[in-house]
Amino acid sequence: MSALAKWVMTRPRNAIIGVAVFSIIPLLFWISAAIIGLVVLRKGVKEGIPVLAWGCLPAIVLWTYQGDATALMVLIDVTLLAWLLRETRSWSWVLMVGSFIAVISTFLQPLLMSDMLNLVTTLIHRVLTSEGVTVPDKGIIFHQAVMALSVIQAMIAVFSLFLARKWQAGLYNPGGLRSEFHQLRLPIAFSLVLGAMVLLGESLGGSYLVLSQAAVPALVLPGIALVHGVLAKKRIGIVGLIAFYLVGFFVLNVYFTNILIVLSVIDSFVNIRERIQDKSSSIK
């Protein structure tokens, strides 16, 4: 994909073509979002807005005729998050705002995608009915679909921005993203806000559940970054990472996410990486 990134950065027209083509191909709109993210990260929002305006026309057509605004919403989200990352140089801000975007999307989706959401609700209701299980009210299914889609869209936007930053690092700053990821750490205030969102969502339930669902990814990712950063600092290579993920997914299983969240919150207060001695310095 580095060749694609190099091509779209050659001239604005290439970026517009890239966004337009990938936004209309099913399940590849995240590449369009990454292209816009790359343009904004490298050249600024002033250069990115025309690319977004012309490149997302196919996504607008898709929304108009099929009722699916997912591609359009992700393109706009990535443009906003890329501008934020360019201005703040902070992935913590990206994760925090990404969580808020997921919450806001729960109010926008019923307005922008009501027909598609109703169709999904009907299909889920039919499947559950055919399975002979207890079927919740259609209104509950509709609301859960909105929450799930909102969080997924926000996660795709953050993933696309990571891809855009990877392209930017590969073209102009090799190793830059790796260093940024290893140092990713939530400020105490962000950790407290996201933690409060999780507690409120889980305790209140219902429509408030989206608060916890939106906050969990923003807490999990810094936990993963912490482990990557510690292993890199101790010069433990790919074997350590493989062991970490194998233990996490197959041994810890359902507790894996909770452990990562706890690590992320603790790291916000004590900065674990700063307290761990680099292996190369210990050898000296």
C-alpha positions as CSV (number, residue, x, y, z in Angstrom):
1,M,0.0,0.0,0.0
2,S,3.0,2.3,0.3
3,A,2.9,2.7,-3.5
4,L,-0.7,3.8,-3.3
5,A,0.2,6.4,-0.6
6,K,3.0,7.7,-2.7
7,W,0.8,8.0,-5.8
8,V,-2.0,9.9,-4.0
9,M,0.5,12.4,-2.6
10,T,1.8,13.2,-6.0
11,R,-1.0,15.6,-6.8
12,P,-4.5,16.4,-5.4
13,R,-6.3,14.9,-8.4
14,N,-4.8,11.5,-7.5
15,A,-6.0,11.8,-3.9
16,I,-9.5,12.7,-5.1
17,I,-9.6,9.7,-7.5
18,G,-8.3,7.4,-4.8
19,V,-11.0,8.5,-2.3
20,A,-13.7,8.4,-4.9
21,V,-12.8,4.9,-6.2
22,F,-12.4,3.2,-2.8
23,S,-15.4,4.9,-1.2
24,I,-17.7,3.2,-3.7
25,I,-16.2,-0.3,-3.5
26,P,-18.0,-2.3,-0.8
27,L,-16.0,-2.7,2.5
28,L,-13.0,-0.7,1.2
29,F,-14.1,2.8,2.2
30,W,-11.6,2.6,5.1
31,I,-8.9,3.0,2.5
32,S,-10.6,6.2,1.2
33,A,-10.6,7.4,4.8
34,A,-6.9,6.6,5.2
35,I,-6.1,8.6,2.0
36,I,-8.0,11.7,3.3
37,G,-6.2,11.2,6.6
38,L,-2.8,11.2,4.9
39,V,-3.6,14.3,3.0
40,V,-4.7,16.2,6.1
41,L,-1.8,14.9,8.2
42,R,0.8,16.0,5.6
43,K,-0.7,19.1,4.0
44,G,-3.3,20.3,6.4
45,V,-7.0,20.6,6.5
46,K,-7.1,23.4,3.9
47,E,-5.7,20.9,1.3
48,G,-7.8,18.0,2.7
49,I,-11.3,19.7,2.4
50,P,-11.3,19.8,-1.4
51,V,-10.2,16.1,-1.5
52,L,-13.0,15.3,0.9
53,A,-15.6,17.4,-1.0
54,W,-14.9,15.8,-4.4
55,G,-13.8,12.4,-3.3
56,C,-16.8,11.6,-1.1
57,L,-19.3,12.3,-3.8
58,P,-19.7,8.5,-4.5
59,A,-20.3,8.0,-0.8
60,I,-23.0,10.6,-0.9
61,V,-24.6,8.8,-3.9
62,L,-24.4,5.6,-2.0
63,W,-26.1,7.2,1.0
64,T,-28.8,8.7,-1.2
65,Y,-29.8,5.6,-3.1
66,Q,-29.0,2.8,-0.5
67,G,-29.5,4.7,2.7
68,D,-26.1,3.7,4.0
69,A,-24.1,6.7,5.3
70,T,-21.3,4.6,6.9
71,A,-18.7,5.5,4.3
72,L,-19.6,9.2,4.4
73,M,-19.6,9.4,8.2
74,V,-16.2,7.6,8.5
75,L,-14.6,9.9,5.8
76,I,-15.8,13.0,7.8
77,D,-14.7,11.5,11.1
78,V,-11.2,10.7,9.8
79,T,-10.8,14.2,8.4
80,L,-11.6,15.6,11.8
81,L,-9.4,13.2,13.7
82,A,-6.5,13.8,11.3
83,W,-6.8,17.5,11.8
84,L,-6.8,17.0,15.5
85,L,-3.7,14.7,15.4
86,R,-1.9,17.2,13.2
87,E,-2.6,20.1,15.6
88,T,-2.1,18.3,18.9
89,R,0.4,15.5,17.9
90,S,-1.4,13.5,20.6
91,W,-3.1,10.1,20.0
92,S,-4.7,10.5,23.4
93,W,-6.8,13.3,22.1
94,V,-7.7,11.2,19.0
95,L,-8.9,8.4,21.3
96,M,-10.9,10.7,23.5
97,V,-12.6,12.6,20.7
98,G,-13.1,9.3,18.9
99,S,-15.1,8.1,21.9
100,F,-17.2,11.2,21.8
101,I,-17.8,10.8,18.1
102,A,-19.2,7.3,18.7
103,V,-21.6,8.7,21.3
104,I,-22.7,11.6,19.0
105,S,-23.2,9.1,16.1
106,T,-25.9,7.4,18.1
107,F,-28.0,10.5,17.6
108,L,-27.1,11.0,14.0
109,Q,-27.6,7.5,12.6
110,P,-31.4,7.2,13.2
111,L,-31.7,10.5,11.2
112,L,-29.3,9.6,8.4
113,M,-29.8,5.8,8.1
114,S,-33.3,5.0,9.4
115,D,-34.3,2.8,6.5
116,M,-31.2,0.7,6.6
117,L,-31.3,0.4,10.4
118,N,-35.0,-0.7,10.3
119,L,-34.0,-3.3,7.7
120,V,-31.2,-4.6,9.9
121,T,-33.6,-4.7,12.9
122,T,-36.2,-6.7,10.9
123,L,-33.6,-9.2,9.7
124,I,-32.2,-9.7,13.3
125,H,-35.7,-10.1,14.6
126,R,-36.5,-12.8,12.0
127,V,-33.2,-14.7,12.7
128,L,-33.8,-14.7,16.5
129,T,-37.4,-15.8,16.0
130,S,-36.4,-18.7,13.7
131,E,-33.8,-19.8,16.3
132,G,-36.6,-20.1,18.9
133,V,-34.9,-17.9,21.5
134,T,-36.5,-15.1,23.5
135,V,-36.8,-12.2,21.1
136,P,-36.5,-8.7,22.5
137,D,-38.7,-5.8,21.3
138,K,-37.8,-4.4,17.9
139,G,-37.1,-1.0,19.6
140,I,-34.4,-2.6,21.7
141,I,-32.8,-4.3,18.7
142,F,-32.9,-1.1,16.8
143,H,-31.2,0.8,19.6
144,Q,-28.5,-1.9,20.1
145,A,-27.8,-1.9,16.3
146,V,-27.3,1.9,16.4
147,M,-24.9,1.6,19.4
148,A,-22.9,-1.2,17.8
149,L,-22.7,0.6,14.4
150,S,-21.7,3.9,16.1
151,V,-18.8,2.3,18.0
152,I,-17.7,0.3,14.9
153,Q,-17.6,3.4,12.8
154,A,-15.5,5.2,15.3
155,M,-13.1,2.3,15.6
156,I,-12.8,2.1,11.8
157,A,-12.1,5.9,11.7
158,V,-9.2,5.5,14.3
159,F,-7.9,2.4,12.4
160,S,-7.9,4.4,9.1
161,L,-6.0,7.2,10.8
162,F,-3.4,4.8,12.1
163,L,-3.0,3.5,8.5
164,A,-2.7,7.1,7.2
165,R,-0.1,7.8,9.9
166,K,1.8,4.6,8.9
167,W,1.8,5.8,5.3
168,Q,3.1,9.2,6.4
169,A,5.8,7.7,8.5
170,G,6.8,5.3,5.7
171,L,7.1,8.2,3.2
172,Y,8.5,11.0,5.3
173,N,9.5,9.7,8.8
174,P,10.4,6.0,9.0
175,G,9.7,4.5,12.4
176,G,7.7,7.5,13.5
177,L,4.4,5.6,14.1
178,R,6.1,2.9,16.1
179,S,7.7,5.4,18.4
180,E,4.4,7.2,18.9
181,F,2.5,4.0,19.6
182,H,5.1,2.8,22.1
183,Q,4.7,6.1,24.0
184,L,0.9,6.2,23.9
185,R,-0.3,7.0,27.4
186,L,-3.6,8.6,28.5
187,P,-3.3,11.7,30.7
188,I,-4.9,11.3,34.1
189,A,-7.9,13.5,33.2
190,F,-8.6,11.5,30.1
191,S,-8.3,8.2,32.0
192,L,-10.8,9.5,34.6
193,V,-13.3,10.7,32.0
194,L,-13.2,7.4,30.1
195,G,-13.4,5.4,33.3
196,A,-16.4,7.4,34.4
197,M,-18.0,6.7,31.0
198,V,-17.5,3.0,31.6
199,L,-19.0,3.1,35.1
200,L,-22.0,5.2,34.1
201,G,-22.7,3.1,31.0
202,E,-22.5,-0.2,32.9
203,S,-24.4,1.0,36.0
204,L,-27.3,2.8,34.2
205,G,-27.6,0.5,31.2
206,G,-30.2,1.2,28.5
207,S,-29.3,4.1,26.2
208,Y,-26.4,5.0,28.5
209,L,-24.6,1.7,27.6
210,V,-23.1,3.4,24.6
211,L,-20.9,5.4,27.0
212,S,-19.1,2.3,28.1
213,Q,-19.0,0.8,24.7
214,A,-17.4,4.0,23.2
215,A,-14.9,4.3,26.1
216,V,-13.6,0.8,26.2
217,P,-11.6,0.8,22.9
218,A,-10.0,4.1,24.0
219,L,-8.8,2.5,27.2
220,V,-7.8,-0.8,25.7
221,L,-5.5,0.6,23.0
222,P,-3.2,2.5,25.4
223,G,-3.0,-0.8,27.4
224,I,-1.8,-2.6,24.3
225,A,0.6,0.2,23.6
226,L,2.0,-0.1,27.1
227,V,2.8,-3.7,26.7
228,H,4.4,-3.1,23.2
229,G,6.4,-0.2,24.7
230,V,7.6,-2.2,27.7
231,L,8.6,-5.2,25.5
232,A,10.5,-2.8,23.1
233,K,12.3,-1.1,26.0
234,K,13.4,-4.5,27.4
235,R,14.5,-5.6,23.8
236,I,12.0,-8.4,23.8
237,G,11.1,-9.0,20.1
238,I,8.3,-10.6,18.2
239,V,8.3,-13.7,20.3
240,G,7.3,-11.7,23.3
241,L,4.4,-10.1,21.4
242,I,3.2,-13.4,20.1
243,A,3.2,-14.8,23.6
244,F,1.4,-11.7,24.9
245,Y,-1.5,-12.1,22.3
246,L,-1.7,-15.9,22.7
247,V,-2.0,-15.7,26.4
248,G,-4.4,-12.8,26.2
249,F,-6.8,-14.3,23.7
250,F,-6.6,-18.0,24.6
251,V,-5.8,-18.0,28.4
252,L,-7.1,-14.8,29.8
253,N,-10.0,-14.8,27.3
254,V,-12.8,-12.6,28.6
255,Y,-10.6,-11.0,31.2
256,F,-8.1,-9.8,28.6
257,T,-9.9,-6.5,27.9
258,N,-10.4,-5.8,31.6
259,I,-6.7,-6.3,32.3
260,L,-5.7,-4.0,29.5
261,I,-8.1,-1.3,30.8
262,V,-6.6,-1.6,34.3
263,L,-3.1,-1.4,33.0
264,S,-4.1,1.7,31.0
265,V,-5.5,3.5,34.0
266,I,-2.6,2.6,36.2
267,D,-0.2,3.8,33.6
268,S,-1.9,7.1,33.5
269,F,-1.1,7.7,37.2
270,V,2.4,6.1,37.5
271,N,3.9,6.1,34.0
272,I,5.1,2.5,34.0
273,R,7.4,2.8,31.0
274,E,9.4,5.6,32.7
275,R,9.9,3.4,35.7
276,I,11.3,0.5,33.7
277,Q,15.0,0.6,33.0
278,D,16.0,0.2,29.4
279,K,17.8,-3.1,28.8
280,S,20.6,-1.4,26.9
281,S,21.3,1.0,29.7
282,S,21.3,-1.8,32.3
283,I,23.9,-3.7,30.3
284,K,26.2,-0.6,30.4
